Amino acid sequence: MELQIRPLEVDLSLLKDLSPTLIASHHANNYSGAVNRLNSIRAQLATLDWQATSAFNINGLKREELVAANSAVLHELYFESLGGDGVLPSSGLSVALTRDFGSVEQWRSEFTALGKAMGGGSGWAILAWSSREGRLINHWAADHTNMLAGATAVLALDMYEHAYHLDFGARAAAYVEAFMGNIRWDAVYDRYRTAVASDAIVCGITVNALTEFRANVLDVRREEDFQAAEHMVQGASWRDPSQVSRWEKELDRAQPYIVYCMKGLDIGRSTALALRARGFNVRYLEGGIDAWSRAKAPLQAKL
């Protein structure tokens, strides 16, 4: 099956400090070129006599297939992330960035510094969800191939010169700042939530199961949601989901824990995964406190 070129869906007239010419050229030449190259390589592989072909040629074709495939996918991720105002609202993603980097501002400082450090070279600056570590990680990727094993990229900044030279020449740092100002965070958040949901399949627990399960219960709703609430699950105690590294020391690895958020989505899931990666026996409540309330399970006044 041939990989199909995805259209450029961003409204180029809405981009700030990134010209329509730059983005259209990038899509038509570099991204589309990668897709066409991948299809050509796979056509060659489909007709290859694997036993008669030299190891050198097999190695070269498979390497170039990986380069072209990753180039295509990372470019799609790049273009899908453009078209916003660059402002990340308070959300489960801002909670995750604060938990994993100290603050959203610290994440931004690290990510932009990584991108700027790659100026004049080649490669990608990537924000990825690591299944192994249960956290978001910034990482460097060269030649379209140095991806973090077991991780899902949620934001990709192209630092090959073709991504910026038409507008910025050698001013890679200015390009990085322009990119940051055009991020469409809802698209990034969707990719993050999908990655977390996939990993969290192994650790959900239903309201009915929880009523029969003996465990310590932690309320990990966002601070603003918790402050606005009147009730919490009976016997629970609140912990700030953006500060896991501060309060995990209070937990006992020999004890089971249940965490819940508002609706049982990315905050509860990712908190459970972060704690499980640290060696704790943790599950998250499916449906969160909303499901608990609908089931008329016991609540208490917020402590």
Secondary structure, 3 states (H helix, E strand, C coil): CCCCCCCCCCCHHHCCCCCHHHHHHHHHHHHHHHHHHHHHHHHHHHCCCCCCCCHHHHHHHHHHHHHHHHHHHHHHHHHHCECCCCCCCCCHHHHHHHHHHCCHHHHHHHHHHHHHHCCCCCCEEEEEEECCCCEEEEEEECCCCCCCCCEEEEEEEECCHHHCHHHHCCCHHHHHHHHHCCECHHHHHHHHHHHHHHHHHHHEECHHHHCCCCCEEEECCCHHHHHHCCEEECCCEECCHHHHHHHHHHCCCCCEEEEECCCCCHHHHHHHHHHHHCCCEEEEECCHHHHHHHCCCCEEECC
